[in-house]
Structure formats: C-alpha cells, structure tokens
Amino acid sequence: MYDEHLDLKDVETLTKLFLEDHKKVFSAIENALDDINKVIDAVVSVIENGGKVFYIGAGTSGRIAVLDASEIGPTFSRNDLFVPVMAGGIKAVFTAKENLEDNSKLGAMALRRKGFSNKDILIGISASGKTPFVIGALKYAKSLGSKTSLIANNKVNYDFVDYHVILGTGEEFIIGSTRLKAGTSQKIVLNMISTISMMKLGYTYGNLMVSVNPTNKKLIERSATIVSTISGLPIKDALKLVESVKDPRIALLMIKKGITLEEAKELLKKNNYSFRKAYG
C-alpha cells in the first residue's frame, strides 16, 4: 500500500516497522515447509545417484544463489555439488545486468554451458515466479527429464516444475524492492535445502561441522575442537593431528578405527563421503 509519508518518519519508527514487516518471512516459510521437504528429499536422491544441484536466478535471486552455493565448499568440503547460474554471469553479482533476465533462451544456454544433464536437479529462484531467464531454463531442464523446482514469492503453477515452493511474503517495505522480504525468504530456504541435504548425506555428525575445510587458523582450531569433542582426544593432540591430515573426518577415522591416513581416505570414499556411515 502506497504511503507517501513513510520516509518522513524517524529512524526509530522505521526500524520497528521494518522488523515487523519482515516477521512475515517466517510465516511464509512455515506455510511452505511441506514443499521444501519434498525438494530436500529430491536433492538428496539426486546427489546419491551422482547428480548435482543447479541454482538459477537473476538479479537479487541470482546473487542469493551464488552466495548459498559458494558456501558449500568451505562448510562441507564439496565444491562440485551445488552449481549457481546467474543471468549475466559472475560479473552480474557486482554490476547489475538486469536486462538479461528478459531473455528466456539465455537460461537454457547457460545450463548447457555448465554441463547440466538429466541426472541433475534445477532449482529456479524468482520473486515474481515469471522471470524469463529462469522459466526458459526450467523448461529446458524438464525437456531433458530432469527434476525441477521453483522458489517464488508469487503464486504460480507450471507443468514443467515438479516442486513449487511459494513464499507468500507480500508487498515489500519499499514497494517492488524484492531484495527485502522476498530475498530474505529465498536465502533462508536455500540455507535449509543445502544444509539439511548435506546433513542427510552424512556431511555432519550431530550438529558438528565435521566436513569443514580447515584452510585457516580459525578453521583449524574449530576442526580440532570437533575432533576432541567426538573422540575425547585432548585438544592439543587433536590440533596436531588436524594440522597433519588437514581433514577432521580423516583424523576421527584414524583415531576410532586405528587406521592409516590412506586407509581413512579410502574408507571415507568407499562410503560416498558420508562420515556418519564411515564412522559408524
């Protein structure tokens, strides 16, 4: 609803109104949980069968796709499973190229360049649910026989989409600015999809980030804490082991099974990198 005096309110009032408006995000997600669960189950099945998860979006939705996919490597030590596709490519993350989203052929072309196949799943993200770049890609994916999903903030229903996730976040605090509630809801849902899928695939142990890639001092120390917590090994010894093997999962397998570094790596690989299965 148009409010010609909104910008004249004081900052204290505006922050309260903004926060109150964004509470709608959580109810919108809660209403879509059944459909989100179906997407997660599909993602797990696709990865278990050798496929990948492709996110595709334009503008804010594309940037959110890039953000979520880029965090899978540091968190779970897998850079290959979640692939972001954005209208305009990586440059559009920093410099808006919003006009490209109007071309439906570009979405399919982008998927072909990325090597998308019928083993994969495509998750489209679009606030309107009508972005041509995303719709064109979804149609192409379905033509290959792939699983498809669409996360949208507007009610749509397409026969080329297997799983619709409709997030009814409503009108934005600044009308039309979908980087607000729409974008926030999309990011939370992608967080849920990627995080819970990787949990079910065995990349965590309880609520511990056991598959973290320890590439700096902070992450090495975090990995050592994880190893010490699970195994009971003193933190100093856990730190030395993590610094040596560079992977908390390998360290834990070596401790519990009494095996060598190479044997631990082979055991993890044999269990399709599911630490839960390998560790027991």
Residue pairs with C-beta under 8 A, 6 or more apart in sequence:
1 171
2 175
6 14
6 17
9 17
17 173
18 173
21 173
21 180
21 181
22 173
22 180
22 181
22 184
24 169
24 170
24 181
25 167
25 169
25 181
25 184
25 185
25 188
28 153
28 167
28 168
28 169
28 170
28 181
28 185
29 36
29 167
29 185
29 188
29 189
31 168
32 165
32 166
32 167
32 189
35 163
35 164
35 165
35 166
36 165
36 189
36 192
36 193
38 163
39 123
39 149
39 163
39 165
39 193
40 192
40 193
40 196
40 197
40 200
42 121
42 147
42 149
42 162
42 163
43 53
43 121
43 193
43 197
44 197
44 200
44 201
46 52
46 53
46 119
46 120
46 121
46 147
47 53
47 81
47 197
47 201
48 201
48 272
49 119
50 119
51 117
51 119
51 120
51 121
52 80
52 81
52 82
52 83
52 119
52 120
52 121
53 81
53 82
53 83
53 120
53 121
53 123
53 193
53 194
53 197
54 82
54 83
54 84
54 85
54 111
54 114
54 116
54 120
54 121
54 122
54 123
54 141
55 65
55 66
55 68
55 69
55 82
55 83
55 84
55 85
55 123
55 125
55 190
56 62
56 65
56 84
56 85
56 86
56 107
56 110
56 111
56 122
56 123
56 124
56 125
56 133
56 134
56 137
56 138
57 63
57 64
57 65
57 85
57 86
57 87
57 124
57 125
57 126
57 131
57 134
58 86
58 87
58 88
58 98
58 100
58 101
58 126
58 131
58 133
58 134
59 87
59 96
59 98
59 101
59 178
60 127
60 178
60 179
60 182
60 183
60 186
61 125
61 126
61 127
61 131
61 134
61 178
61 183
61 186
62 84
62 85
62 86
62 87
62 88
62 92
62 93
62 125
63 86
63 93
64 125
64 183
64 186
64 187
64 190
65 84
65 85
65 86
65 125
65 190
66 84
66 86
66 90
66 93
67 187
68 82
68 84
68 187
68 190
68 191
68 194
69 82
69 83
69 84
69 194
70 84
71 194
72 78
72 79
72 81
72 82
72 194
72 198
73 79
73 213
74 212
74 213
74 215
74 219
75 198
75 209
75 211
75 212
75 213
76 198
76 203
76 211
76 212
77 203
77 211
77 212
77 213
77 247
78 198
78 203
78 211
78 273
82 194
83 114
85 107
85 110
85 111
85 114
85 137
86 92
86 93
87 97
87 98
87 100
87 101
87 106
87 107
87 110
87 133
88 97
88 100
91 97
92 100
100 106
100 133
101 131
101 132
101 133
101 134
102 132
102 133
103 132
103 133
103 136
104 132
104 133
104 135
104 136
104 139
105 136
106 133
106 136
107 132
107 133
107 134
107 135
107 136
107 137
107 138
107 140
108 136
108 137
108 139
108 140
110 133
110 137
111 122
111 137
111 140
111 141
112 140
116 122
116 141
116 144
116 146
117 144
117 146
118 144
118 145
118 146
119 146
120 141
120 146
120 147
121 146
121 147
121 148
121 149
122 137
122 138
122 141
122 146
122 147
122 148
122 149
123 148
123 149
123 150
123 151
123 190
123 193
124 131
124 134
124 135
124 137
124 138
124 148
124 149
124 150
124 151
124 161
125 134
125 150
125 151
125 152
125 186
125 190
126 134
126 135
126 150
126 151
126 152
127 152
127 153
127 154
127 178
127 182
127 183
127 186
128 152
128 153
128 154
128 178
129 150
129 152
129 153
129 154
129 155
129 156
129 166
130 154
130 156
134 150
135 158
138 148
138 150
138 158
138 160
138 161
139 160
141 148
141 160
142 148
142 160
142 161
147 162
147 163
148 160
148 161
148 162
148 163
149 161
149 162
149 163
149 164
149 165
150 156
150 158
150 161
150 163
150 164
150 165
151 165
151 167
151 186
151 189
151 190
152 164
152 165
152 166
152 167
153 166
153 167
153 168
153 169
153 178
153 181
153 182
153 185
153 186
154 166
155 166
155 168
156 164
156 166
157 164
158 164
165 189
167 182
167 185
167 186
167 189
169 181
169 182
169 185
170 181
172 178
172 180
172 181
172 182
173 180
173 181
174 180
198 204
198 211
201 272
201 273
201 274
202 271
202 272
202 273
202 274
202 275
202 276
202 277
202 278
203 210
203 211
203 273
203 274
203 275
204 210
204 211
204 275
204 276
205 226
205 230
205 275
205 276
205 279
208 226
208 229
208 230
209 222
209 226
210 226
210 230
210 248
210 249
210 252
210 275
211 248
211 249
211 273
211 275
212 219
212 222
212 223
212 226
212 248
213 219
214 220
214 222
214 223
214 242
214 246
214 247
214 248
220 239
220 242
220 243
221 239
223 242
223 247
223 248
223 251
224 235
224 238
224 239
224 241
224 242
224 248
225 235
225 238
226 248
227 233
227 238
227 241
227 242
227 248
227 251
227 252
227 255
228 234
228 235
228 238
230 252
231 238
231 252
231 255
231 256
233 241
233 255
238 251
241 251
241 254
241 255
242 248
242 251
245 251
245 254
245 261
245 264
249 264
249 268
249 275
249 278
249 279
250 261
250 264
250 265
250 268
252 275
252 279
253 259
253 264
253 267
253 268
253 278
253 279
254 260
254 261
254 264
256 279
256 280
257 263
257 264
257 267
259 267
267 278
268 275
268 278
270 278
271 277
271 278
